[in-house]
Amino acid sequence: MIDLRALREDPDRLRASQRARGEDETVVGALLDLDERRRGALSSFERLRAEQKDLGRSVSKARGDEREELLARGRELARQVKEASAEADRLGGELDALLKSVPNVIEEGTPEGGEQDYVVLEHVGEPPEFDFEPRDHLELGEGLGAIDMERGAKVSGARSYYLTGIGARLQFALLNLAMEQAVANGFVPMVPPVLVKPDAMGFLGAYAADAYRLQEADLYLAGTSEVPLAAYHMNEIITDLPRRYVGWSSCFRREAGSYGEDTRGLIRVHQFDKVEMFSYCDPADAHQEHLRLLEWEKEMLAEVELPYRVIDVAAGDLGPSAARKYDCEAWAPTRNGYRELTSTSNCTGFQARRLSVRHRDGSGKNRPVATLNGTLATTRWIVAILENHQQADGSVRVPEALRKYLGMAVLEPVKR
């Protein structure tokens, strides 16, 4: 949730953020009106409650008709106190519900606009030049005996797959490399639960609709380990910052709205594995922490020798939790363009406020921490590795950093 106190002090900042996202800015006036009415109702309740307490002391000393009058007044006050409390609760509920519907305030400098309005910050590496017609990752993976979509669909339906043989080994190699890099940079490794309660899932807002839900157990399958890592310190006060964790987990997404070429192979699937960085830090340090996460992502991309670009995602394409997001998009030879491999988001205090994760600031007050996340590797990286490092005979050159795990320099097609 956004910071209500900051909204009161500078409502124009939220208005500007809403405009940049393409969202309704009139919500600012509605929030301020509800907030004022709720505070007025609380003030009335507190005034009436104080009068009720004073009256109680007077009744104990009164006698005769005076006592009866005071008792009658006490009954009337009790009714008014109950009504004022109910009104404050009602307005508080409305305010809370509206607050939960409002996305995070964007960071200054975030590009305005929608999905196509991103800003390219840099290009790293040169796209490969082939003297043959490049194959896509699925054709390569099937030739290597690495991917079996047909049996995946037979067993689990559309957008399901088996990673077989060298495909499974390649994923383990990739994710192990990512974990080792994160640990070397001070992250605490975790294998988090993938089933989470609604209060852990709820901070994602509308994005929770893309999650699988187990109705009978009232649990969700997490679409990223960001979810259980964000909730790890739920309802806690953290005394030392930053706290950096790296989670390895299977992730589950319905991908209900995706279609077209991105449904081929491993691009948009219902289940995949991912290594995710997660940081809790002082809000004053969040901007620099965000840049650190981006640099660690870039280091990982360099390890697997992929050409890529970094984009500053436009406000209208941010998730509701993010104040700013950078994507790293690897070159995709068969589409002659770039495709997202990693993203890192600065969520400021938005998630922590909903999850009640706090720290004690310099004044001794408990304040929400800032939370940030960033991807280090996923199953989708196999797509980029196969396509960018392919050779004319359908073999694939193994990036140097992965060879110690695989024990080979080239992935060879299997004999049929």
Contacts in CASP RR format, 6 or more apart in sequence:
PFRMAT RR
TARGET T0000
AUTHOR 0000-0000-0000
METHOD contacts of the structure
MODEL  1
MIDLRALREDPDRLRASQRARGEDETVVGALLDLDERRRGALSSFERLRA
EQKDLGRSVSKARGDEREELLARGRELARQVKEASAEADRLGGELDALLK
SVPNVIEEGTPEGGEQDYVVLEHVGEPPEFDFEPRDHLELGEGLGAIDME
RGAKVSGARSYYLTGIGARLQFALLNLAMEQAVANGFVPMVPPVLVKPDA
MGFLGAYAADAYRLQEADLYLAGTSEVPLAAYHMNEIITDLPRRYVGWSS
CFRREAGSYGEDTRGLIRVHQFDKVEMFSYCDPADAHQEHLRLLEWEKEM
LAEVELPYRVIDVAAGDLGPSAARKYDCEAWAPTRNGYRELTSTSNCTGF
QARRLSVRHRDGSGKNRPVATLNGTLATTRWIVAILENHQQADGSVRVPE
ALRKYLGMAVLEPVKR
1 99 0 8 1.000
1 100 0 8 1.000
1 102 0 8 1.000
1 350 0 8 1.000
1 353 0 8 1.000
1 354 0 8 1.000
2 14 0 8 1.000
2 99 0 8 1.000
2 102 0 8 1.000
2 104 0 8 1.000
2 105 0 8 1.000
2 350 0 8 1.000
2 353 0 8 1.000
3 349 0 8 1.000
3 353 0 8 1.000
3 368 0 8 1.000
4 31 0 8 1.000
4 35 0 8 1.000
4 99 0 8 1.000
6 13 0 8 1.000
6 105 0 8 1.000
7 14 0 8 1.000
7 28 0 8 1.000
7 31 0 8 1.000
7 32 0 8 1.000
7 35 0 8 1.000
8 32 0 8 1.000
8 35 0 8 1.000
11 28 0 8 1.000
11 29 0 8 1.000
11 32 0 8 1.000
13 105 0 8 1.000
14 25 0 8 1.000
14 28 0 8 1.000
14 102 0 8 1.000
14 105 0 8 1.000
15 25 0 8 1.000
15 28 0 8 1.000
17 103 0 8 1.000
17 104 0 8 1.000
17 105 0 8 1.000
17 106 0 8 1.000
17 315 0 8 1.000
18 24 0 8 1.000
18 25 0 8 1.000
18 27 0 8 1.000
18 28 0 8 1.000
18 102 0 8 1.000
19 25 0 8 1.000
19 112 0 8 1.000
20 106 0 8 1.000
20 110 0 8 1.000
20 112 0 8 1.000
20 113 0 8 1.000
20 315 0 8 1.000
20 316 0 8 1.000
21 103 0 8 1.000
21 106 0 8 1.000
21 113 0 8 1.000
21 315 0 8 1.000
21 316 0 8 1.000
21 318 0 8 1.000
22 113 0 8 1.000
22 114 0 8 1.000
22 315 0 8 1.000
22 316 0 8 1.000
23 103 0 8 1.000
23 316 0 8 1.000
27 98 0 8 1.000
27 101 0 8 1.000
27 102 0 8 1.000
30 98 0 8 1.000
31 95 0 8 1.000
31 98 0 8 1.000
31 99 0 8 1.000
31 102 0 8 1.000
34 91 0 8 1.000
34 92 0 8 1.000
34 94 0 8 1.000
34 95 0 8 1.000
34 98 0 8 1.000
35 95 0 8 1.000
37 91 0 8 1.000
38 88 0 8 1.000
38 91 0 8 1.000
38 92 0 8 1.000
38 95 0 8 1.000
40 88 0 8 1.000
41 84 0 8 1.000
41 87 0 8 1.000
41 88 0 8 1.000
41 91 0 8 1.000
42 88 0 8 1.000
44 84 0 8 1.000
44 87 0 8 1.000
44 88 0 8 1.000
45 81 0 8 1.000
45 84 0 8 1.000
45 85 0 8 1.000
45 87 0 8 1.000
45 88 0 8 1.000
48 77 0 8 1.000
48 80 0 8 1.000
48 81 0 8 1.000
48 84 0 8 1.000
49 81 0 8 1.000
51 77 0 8 1.000
52 74 0 8 1.000
52 77 0 8 1.000
52 78 0 8 1.000
52 81 0 8 1.000
55 70 0 8 1.000
55 73 0 8 1.000
55 74 0 8 1.000
55 77 0 8 1.000
56 70 0 8 1.000
56 74 0 8 1.000
58 70 0 8 1.000
59 67 0 8 1.000
59 70 0 8 1.000
59 71 0 8 1.000
59 74 0 8 1.000
62 70 0 8 1.000
100 205 0 8 1.000
100 354 0 8 1.000
103 318 0 8 1.000
103 319 0 8 1.000
103 320 0 8 1.000
103 321 0 8 1.000
104 318 0 8 1.000
104 320 0 8 1.000
104 321 0 8 1.000
104 322 0 8 1.000
104 323 0 8 1.000
104 347 0 8 1.000
104 348 0 8 1.000
104 350 0 8 1.000
105 323 0 8 1.000
105 348 0 8 1.000
106 315 0 8 1.000
106 318 0 8 1.000
106 323 0 8 1.000
106 324 0 8 1.000
107 287 0 8 1.000
107 323 0 8 1.000
107 324 0 8 1.000
107 346 0 8 1.000
107 348 0 8 1.000
109 324 0 8 1.000
110 312 0 8 1.000
110 313 0 8 1.000
110 314 0 8 1.000
110 315 0 8 1.000
110 318 0 8 1.000
110 323 0 8 1.000
110 324 0 8 1.000
111 117 0 8 1.000
111 118 0 8 1.000
111 119 0 8 1.000
111 312 0 8 1.000
111 313 0 8 1.000
111 314 0 8 1.000
111 315 0 8 1.000
112 314 0 8 1.000
112 315 0 8 1.000
112 316 0 8 1.000
113 314 0 8 1.000
113 315 0 8 1.000
113 316 0 8 1.000
113 317 0 8 1.000
114 314 0 8 1.000
114 315 0 8 1.000
114 316 0 8 1.000
114 317 0 8 1.000
115 314 0 8 1.000
115 316 0 8 1.000
115 317 0 8 1.000
116 314 0 8 1.000
117 314 0 8 1.000
117 316 0 8 1.000
117 317 0 8 1.000
118 311 0 8 1.000
118 312 0 8 1.000
118 313 0 8 1.000
118 314 0 8 1.000
118 317 0 8 1.000
118 327 0 8 1.000
119 311 0 8 1.000
119 312 0 8 1.000
119 314 0 8 1.000
120 309 0 8 1.000
120 310 0 8 1.000
120 311 0 8 1.000
120 312 0 8 1.000
121 309 0 8 1.000
121 310 0 8 1.000
121 311 0 8 1.000
121 312 0 8 1.000
121 326 0 8 1.000
122 309 0 8 1.000
122 310 0 8 1.000
123 307 0 8 1.000
123 308 0 8 1.000
123 309 0 8 1.000
124 298 0 8 1.000
124 301 0 8 1.000
124 302 0 8 1.000
124 307 0 8 1.000
124 308 0 8 1.000
124 309 0 8 1.000
124 310 0 8 1.000
125 307 0 8 1.000
125 308 0 8 1.000
126 307 0 8 1.000
127 307 0 8 1.000
127 331 0 8 1.000
127 333 0 8 1.000
127 388 0 8 1.000
128 307 0 8 1.000
128 331 0 8 1.000
128 333 0 8 1.000
128 388 0 8 1.000
128 389 0 8 1.000
130 333 0 8 1.000
130 390 0 8 1.000
130 392 0 8 1.000
131 392 0 8 1.000
132 392 0 8 1.000
134 333 0 8 1.000
134 334 0 8 1.000
134 387 0 8 1.000
134 390 0 8 1.000
135 334 0 8 1.000
135 387 0 8 1.000
135 390 0 8 1.000
135 394 0 8 1.000
136 264 0 8 1.000
136 334 0 8 1.000
136 387 0 8 1.000
137 147 0 8 1.000
137 265 0 8 1.000
137 266 0 8 1.000
137 334 0 8 1.000
137 382 0 8 1.000
137 383 0 8 1.000
137 384 0 8 1.000
137 386 0 8 1.000
137 387 0 8 1.000
138 147 0 8 1.000
138 149 0 8 1.000
138 264 0 8 1.000
138 265 0 8 1.000
138 266 0 8 1.000
140 146 0 8 1.000
140 386 0 8 1.000
140 387 0 8 1.000
140 390 0 8 1.000
140 394 0 8 1.000
140 396 0 8 1.000
141 147 0 8 1.000
141 167 0 8 1.000
141 386 0 8 1.000
142 148 0 8 1.000
142 149 0 8 1.000
143 394 0 8 1.000
143 413 0 8 1.000
143 414 0 8 1.000
144 166 0 8 1.000
144 167 0 8 1.000
144 386 0 8 1.000
144 394 0 8 1.000
144 395 0 8 1.000
144 396 0 8 1.000
144 411 0 8 1.000
144 412 0 8 1.000
144 413 0 8 1.000
144 414 0 8 1.000
145 164 0 8 1.000
145 165 0 8 1.000
145 166 0 8 1.000
145 167 0 8 1.000
145 413 0 8 1.000
145 414 0 8 1.000
146 163 0 8 1.000
146 164 0 8 1.000
146 165 0 8 1.000
146 166 0 8 1.000
146 167 0 8 1.000
146 168 0 8 1.000
146 170 0 8 1.000
146 382 0 8 1.000
146 386 0 8 1.000
146 411 0 8 1.000
147 161 0 8 1.000
147 162 0 8 1.000
147 163 0 8 1.000
147 164 0 8 1.000
147 167 0 8 1.000
147 265 0 8 1.000
147 266 0 8 1.000
148 161 0 8 1.000
148 162 0 8 1.000
148 164 0 8 1.000
149 160 0 8 1.000
149 161 0 8 1.000
149 265 0 8 1.000
151 162 0 8 1.000
152 160 0 8 1.000
152 161 0 8 1.000
152 162 0 8 1.000
153 160 0 8 1.000
156 270 0 8 1.000
158 263 0 8 1.000
159 255 0 8 1.000
159 263 0 8 1.000
159 268 0 8 1.000
159 269 0 8 1.000
159 270 0 8 1.000
160 269 0 8 1.000
160 270 0 8 1.000
160 271 0 8 1.000
161 265 0 8 1.000
161 266 0 8 1.000
161 269 0 8 1.000
163 170 0 8 1.000
163 171 0 8 1.000
163 379 0 8 1.000
163 382 0 8 1.000
166 406 0 8 1.000
166 411 0 8 1.000
167 382 0 8 1.000
169 405 0 8 1.000
169 406 0 8 1.000
170 382 0 8 1.000
170 385 0 8 1.000
170 402 0 8 1.000
170 406 0 8 1.000
170 411 0 8 1.000
171 273 0 8 1.000
171 379 0 8 1.000
171 382 0 8 1.000
172 405 0 8 1.000
173 402 0 8 1.000
173 405 0 8 1.000
173 406 0 8 1.000
174 304 0 8 1.000
174 377 0 8 1.000
174 381 0 8 1.000
174 382 0 8 1.000
174 385 0 8 1.000
174 402 0 8 1.000
175 248 0 8 1.000
175 273 0 8 1.000
175 274 0 8 1.000
175 275 0 8 1.000
175 377 0 8 1.000
176 405 0 8 1.000
177 300 0 8 1.000
177 303 0 8 1.000
177 304 0 8 1.000
177 377 0 8 1.000
177 401 0 8 1.000
177 402 0 8 1.000
177 405 0 8 1.000
178 246 0 8 1.000
178 275 0 8 1.000
178 300 0 8 1.000
178 376 0 8 1.000
178 377 0 8 1.000
179 189 0 8 1.000
179 246 0 8 1.000
179 248 0 8 1.000
179 275 0 8 1.000
179 376 0 8 1.000
181 296 0 8 1.000
181 299 0 8 1.000
181 300 0 8 1.000
181 303 0 8 1.000
181 376 0 8 1.000
182 189 0 8 1.000
182 246 0 8 1.000
182 275 0 8 1.000
182 277 0 8 1.000
182 296 0 8 1.000
182 376 0 8 1.000
183 189 0 8 1.000
183 246 0 8 1.000
185 244 0 8 1.000
185 296 0 8 1.000
186 244 0 8 1.000
187 244 0 8 1.000
187 245 0 8 1.000
187 246 0 8 1.000
187 277 0 8 1.000
188 243 0 8 1.000
188 244 0 8 1.000
188 245 0 8 1.000
188 246 0 8 1.000
189 245 0 8 1.000
189 246 0 8 1.000
189 247 0 8 1.000
189 248 0 8 1.000
190 225 0 8 1.000
190 229 0 8 1.000
190 232 0 8 1.000
190 245 0 8 1.000
190 246 0 8 1.000
190 247 0 8 1.000
190 248 0 8 1.000
191 247 0 8 1.000
191 248 0 8 1.000
191 249 0 8 1.000
192 222 0 8 1.000
192 225 0 8 1.000
192 228 0 8 1.000
192 229 0 8 1.000
192 232 0 8 1.000
192 247 0 8 1.000
192 249 0 8 1.000
193 222 0 8 1.000
193 228 0 8 1.000
194 221 0 8 1.000
194 222 0 8 1.000
194 223 0 8 1.000
194 225 0 8 1.000
194 228 0 8 1.000
194 249 0 8 1.000
194 250 0 8 1.000
194 251 0 8 1.000
194 252 0 8 1.000
195 214 0 8 1.000
195 217 0 8 1.000
195 219 0 8 1.000
195 220 0 8 1.000
195 221 0 8 1.000
195 222 0 8 1.000
196 219 0 8 1.000
196 220 0 8 1.000
196 222 0 8 1.000
196 227 0 8 1.000
196 228 0 8 1.000
196 231 0 8 1.000
197 218 0 8 1.000
197 219 0 8 1.000
197 220 0 8 1.000
198 218 0 8 1.000
198 220 0 8 1.000
199 231 0 8 1.000
199 234 0 8 1.000
200 227 0 8 1.000
200 228 0 8 1.000
200 230 0 8 1.000
200 231 0 8 1.000
200 234 0 8 1.000
200 355 0 8 1.000
201 208 0 8 1.000
201 211 0 8 1.000
201 220 0 8 1.000
201 222 0 8 1.000
201 227 0 8 1.000
202 208 0 8 1.000
202 354 0 8 1.000
203 230 0 8 1.000
203 321 0 8 1.000
203 350 0 8 1.000
203 351 0 8 1.000
203 354 0 8 1.000
203 355 0 8 1.000
204 211 0 8 1.000
204 227 0 8 1.000
204 320 0 8 1.000
204 321 0 8 1.000
205 320 0 8 1.000
206 320 0 8 1.000
207 319 0 8 1.000
207 320 0 8 1.000
208 220 0 8 1.000
210 223 0 8 1.000
210 253 0 8 1.000
210 254 0 8 1.000
210 255 0 8 1.000
210 256 0 8 1.000
211 220 0 8 1.000
211 221 0 8 1.000
211 222 0 8 1.000
211 223 0 8 1.000
211 252 0 8 1.000
211 253 0 8 1.000
211 254 0 8 1.000
212 220 0 8 1.000
212 221 0 8 1.000
212 252 0 8 1.000
212 253 0 8 1.000
212 254 0 8 1.000
213 219 0 8 1.000
213 220 0 8 1.000
213 221 0 8 1.000
214 220 0 8 1.000
214 221 0 8 1.000
220 227 0 8 1.000
221 252 0 8 1.000
222 228 0 8 1.000
222 249 0 8 1.000
222 251 0 8 1.000
222 252 0 8 1.000
223 251 0 8 1.000
223 252 0 8 1.000
223 253 0 8 1.000
224 249 0 8 1.000
224 251 0 8 1.000
224 274 0 8 1.000
224 276 0 8 1.000
224 373 0 8 1.000
225 247 0 8 1.000
225 248 0 8 1.000
225 249 0 8 1.000
225 251 0 8 1.000
225 274 0 8 1.000
225 276 0 8 1.000
225 278 0 8 1.000
226 276 0 8 1.000
226 278 0 8 1.000
226 373 0 8 1.000
226 374 0 8 1.000
228 249 0 8 1.000
229 245 0 8 1.000
229 247 0 8 1.000
229 276 0 8 1.000
229 278 0 8 1.000
229 373 0 8 1.000
230 278 0 8 1.000
230 351 0 8 1.000
230 352 0 8 1.000
230 355 0 8 1.000
230 357 0 8 1.000
230 371 0 8 1.000
230 373 0 8 1.000
231 355 0 8 1.000
232 245 0 8 1.000
233 243 0 8 1.000
233 280 0 8 1.000
233 355 0 8 1.000
233 357 0 8 1.000
234 355 0 8 1.000
234 356 0 8 1.000
234 357 0 8 1.000
235 355 0 8 1.000
235 356 0 8 1.000
235 357 0 8 1.000
236 356 0 8 1.000
236 357 0 8 1.000
236 358 0 8 1.000
237 358 0 8 1.000
237 359 0 8 1.000
237 360 0 8 1.000
237 366 0 8 1.000
238 280 0 8 1.000
238 357 0 8 1.000
238 358 0 8 1.000
238 359 0 8 1.000
238 369 0 8 1.000
239 359 0 8 1.000
239 360 0 8 1.000
241 280 0 8 1.000
241 281 0 8 1.000
241 282 0 8 1.000
241 285 0 8 1.000
241 359 0 8 1.000
241 369 0 8 1.000
242 279 0 8 1.000
242 280 0 8 1.000
242 281 0 8 1.000
242 282 0 8 1.000
242 285 0 8 1.000
242 289 0 8 1.000
243 279 0 8 1.000
243 280 0 8 1.000
243 281 0 8 1.000
244 277 0 8 1.000
244 278 0 8 1.000
244 279 0 8 1.000
244 280 0 8 1.000
245 277 0 8 1.000
245 278 0 8 1.000
245 279 0 8 1.000
246 275 0 8 1.000
246 276 0 8 1.000
246 277 0 8 1.000
246 278 0 8 1.000
246 376 0 8 1.000
247 275 0 8 1.000
247 276 0 8 1.000
247 277 0 8 1.000
247 278 0 8 1.000
248 273 0 8 1.000
248 274 0 8 1.000
248 275 0 8 1.000
249 273 0 8 1.000
249 274 0 8 1.000
249 276 0 8 1.000
250 271 0 8 1.000
250 272 0 8 1.000
250 273 0 8 1.000
251 271 0 8 1.000
251 272 0 8 1.000
251 273 0 8 1.000
251 274 0 8 1.000
251 378 0 8 1.000
252 270 0 8 1.000
252 271 0 8 1.000
253 270 0 8 1.000
254 270 0 8 1.000
255 268 0 8 1.000
255 269 0 8 1.000
255 270 0 8 1.000
258 268 0 8 1.000
261 267 0 8 1.000
261 335 0 8 1.000
262 268 0 8 1.000
265 383 0 8 1.000
266 272 0 8 1.000
266 379 0 8 1.000
266 380 0 8 1.000
266 382 0 8 1.000
266 383 0 8 1.000
267 339 0 8 1.000
267 380 0 8 1.000
267 383 0 8 1.000
269 379 0 8 1.000
272 378 0 8 1.000
272 379 0 8 1.000
272 380 0 8 1.000
273 378 0 8 1.000
273 379 0 8 1.000
274 375 0 8 1.000
274 377 0 8 1.000
274 378 0 8 1.000
274 379 0 8 1.000
275 375 0 8 1.000
275 376 0 8 1.000
275 377 0 8 1.000
275 378 0 8 1.000
276 373 0 8 1.000
276 374 0 8 1.000
276 375 0 8 1.000
276 376 0 8 1.000
277 293 0 8 1.000
277 296 0 8 1.000
277 344 0 8 1.000
277 373 0 8 1.000
277 374 0 8 1.000
277 375 0 8 1.000
277 376 0 8 1.000
278 371 0 8 1.000
278 372 0 8 1.000
278 373 0 8 1.000
278 374 0 8 1.000
279 289 0 8 1.000
279 293 0 8 1.000
279 371 0 8 1.000
279 372 0 8 1.000
279 373 0 8 1.000
280 352 0 8 1.000
280 357 0 8 1.000
280 359 0 8 1.000
280 369 0 8 1.000
280 370 0 8 1.000
280 371 0 8 1.000
281 289 0 8 1.000
281 369 0 8 1.000
281 370 0 8 1.000
281 372 0 8 1.000
282 359 0 8 1.000
282 361 0 8 1.000
282 369 0 8 1.000
282 370 0 8 1.000
283 348 0 8 1.000
283 349 0 8 1.000
283 367 0 8 1.000
283 368 0 8 1.000
283 369 0 8 1.000
283 370 0 8 1.000
285 370 0 8 1.000
286 346 0 8 1.000
286 348 0 8 1.000
286 370 0 8 1.000
286 372 0 8 1.000
287 346 0 8 1.000
289 346 0 8 1.000
289 370 0 8 1.000
289 372 0 8 1.000
290 324 0 8 1.000
290 326 0 8 1.000
290 344 0 8 1.000
290 345 0 8 1.000
290 346 0 8 1.000
290 372 0 8 1.000
293 344 0 8 1.000
293 372 0 8 1.000
293 373 0 8 1.000
293 374 0 8 1.000
294 310 0 8 1.000
294 326 0 8 1.000
294 328 0 8 1.000
294 344 0 8 1.000
296 376 0 8 1.000
297 328 0 8 1.000
297 342 0 8 1.000
297 344 0 8 1.000
297 374 0 8 1.000
297 375 0 8 1.000
297 376 0 8 1.000
298 310 0 8 1.000
298 328 0 8 1.000
300 342 0 8 1.000
300 376 0 8 1.000
300 377 0 8 1.000
301 308 0 8 1.000
301 328 0 8 1.000
301 330 0 8 1.000
301 341 0 8 1.000
301 342 0 8 1.000
303 399 0 8 1.000
303 401 0 8 1.000
304 381 0 8 1.000
304 384 0 8 1.000
304 385 0 8 1.000
304 399 0 8 1.000
304 401 0 8 1.000
304 402 0 8 1.000
305 388 0 8 1.000
305 389 0 8 1.000
305 399 0 8 1.000
305 400 0 8 1.000
305 401 0 8 1.000
306 330 0 8 1.000
306 331 0 8 1.000
306 341 0 8 1.000
306 384 0 8 1.000
306 385 0 8 1.000
306 388 0 8 1.000
307 330 0 8 1.000
307 331 0 8 1.000
307 388 0 8 1.000
308 328 0 8 1.000
308 329 0 8 1.000
308 330 0 8 1.000
308 331 0 8 1.000
308 338 0 8 1.000
308 341 0 8 1.000
309 328 0 8 1.000
309 329 0 8 1.000
309 338 0 8 1.000
310 326 0 8 1.000
310 327 0 8 1.000
310 328 0 8 1.000
310 329 0 8 1.000
311 326 0 8 1.000
311 327 0 8 1.000
311 329 0 8 1.000
312 324 0 8 1.000
312 326 0 8 1.000
313 322 0 8 1.000
313 324 0 8 1.000
313 325 0 8 1.000
313 326 0 8 1.000
313 327 0 8 1.000
313 343 0 8 1.000
318 324 0 8 1.000
318 325 0 8 1.000
318 345 0 8 1.000
319 325 0 8 1.000
319 345 0 8 1.000
321 345 0 8 1.000
321 347 0 8 1.000
321 350 0 8 1.000
321 351 0 8 1.000
322 345 0 8 1.000
322 346 0 8 1.000
322 347 0 8 1.000
323 345 0 8 1.000
323 346 0 8 1.000
323 347 0 8 1.000
323 348 0 8 1.000
323 350 0 8 1.000
324 345 0 8 1.000
324 346 0 8 1.000
325 343 0 8 1.000
325 344 0 8 1.000
325 345 0 8 1.000
325 346 0 8 1.000
326 343 0 8 1.000
326 344 0 8 1.000
327 340 0 8 1.000
327 342 0 8 1.000
327 343 0 8 1.000
328 340 0 8 1.000
328 341 0 8 1.000
328 342 0 8 1.000
328 343 0 8 1.000
329 338 0 8 1.000
329 339 0 8 1.000
329 340 0 8 1.000
329 341 0 8 1.000
330 338 0 8 1.000
330 339 0 8 1.000
330 341 0 8 1.000
330 381 0 8 1.000
330 384 0 8 1.000
330 388 0 8 1.000
331 337 0 8 1.000
331 338 0 8 1.000
331 384 0 8 1.000
331 388 0 8 1.000
332 338 0 8 1.000
332 339 0 8 1.000
332 383 0 8 1.000
332 384 0 8 1.000
332 387 0 8 1.000
333 387 0 8 1.000
333 388 0 8 1.000
333 390 0 8 1.000
334 387 0 8 1.000
339 383 0 8 1.000
339 384 0 8 1.000
341 375 0 8 1.000
341 378 0 8 1.000
341 380 0 8 1.000
341 381 0 8 1.000
341 384 0 8 1.000
342 374 0 8 1.000
342 375 0 8 1.000
342 376 0 8 1.000
343 374 0 8 1.000
343 375 0 8 1.000
344 372 0 8 1.000
344 373 0 8 1.000
344 374 0 8 1.000
344 375 0 8 1.000
345 372 0 8 1.000
345 373 0 8 1.000
345 374 0 8 1.000
346 370 0 8 1.000
346 372 0 8 1.000
347 370 0 8 1.000
347 371 0 8 1.000
347 372 0 8 1.000
347 373 0 8 1.000
348 370 0 8 1.000
348 371 0 8 1.000
349 368 0 8 1.000
349 369 0 8 1.000
349 370 0 8 1.000
349 371 0 8 1.000
350 371 0 8 1.000
351 357 0 8 1.000
351 371 0 8 1.000
352 358 0 8 1.000
352 368 0 8 1.000
352 369 0 8 1.000
352 370 0 8 1.000
352 371 0 8 1.000
353 368 0 8 1.000
357 368 0 8 1.000
357 369 0 8 1.000
357 371 0 8 1.000
358 366 0 8 1.000
358 367 0 8 1.000
358 368 0 8 1.000
358 369 0 8 1.000
359 366 0 8 1.000
359 367 0 8 1.000
359 368 0 8 1.000
359 369 0 8 1.000
360 366 0 8 1.000
360 367 0 8 1.000
361 367 0 8 1.000
385 396 0 8 1.000
385 399 0 8 1.000
386 396 0 8 1.000
389 396 0 8 1.000
389 397 0 8 1.000
389 398 0 8 1.000
389 399 0 8 1.000
390 396 0 8 1.000
390 397 0 8 1.000
391 397 0 8 1.000
391 410 0 8 1.000
393 413 0 8 1.000
394 413 0 8 1.000
395 410 0 8 1.000
395 411 0 8 1.000
395 412 0 8 1.000
395 413 0 8 1.000
396 410 0 8 1.000
396 411 0 8 1.000
397 409 0 8 1.000
397 410 0 8 1.000
397 411 0 8 1.000
398 406 0 8 1.000
398 408 0 8 1.000
398 409 0 8 1.000
398 410 0 8 1.000
398 411 0 8 1.000
403 409 0 8 1.000
END
